[in-house]
Amino acid sequence: MSRECKDLISKLLEKDPDKRISGTEAIKHPWFELKEQQHEDKKLTTVVAERIRRYQRQDTLQREALHVLMRTIDQDDPEVIRLRQVFD
């Protein structure tokens, strides 16, 4: 995972809503520019932007539950990898 990607994710997962970046700020993050340069297919940026918008529409309880799950799962677990493929 790139440094830019980690930076974007950490800013999106900021617990304090006053410190968390907005969807608009997230879309302007350097990671999107990096991805756009790496991929000629601009659909990727659109999909990621839509996922950020969808994430922002979730209520606080849903977001916090997602944060807990993300911190507790092993990203290299074969089941996690399979589920990631199903939902991508």
C-alpha positions, 0 to 999 in steps of 0.5 A: 500500500502506498504512502499516499494511500495510507495517508488518505485512509488515516485521514478518512478514519480520523475519529474526531469529526472536526479533524476528519477530511471531507469527501471533497478534500478526500477527492483532492488528496494526492493519492487520487492524482497518483492513481490517475497518473498510473491508470488511464482508465478514469473509472477507477477514480470514479468508483473510489470517489463514489465509495467515499461518498457512500462511506460519508453517508453512513451513520456514526455507529456504522462507521465506528463498527467498520473501524473496529472491524478494520483494526481487528482483522488480519489483512492477509487472511485468505478469507479477508482476501476472498471477501475483498474480491467479492465486494470490489 
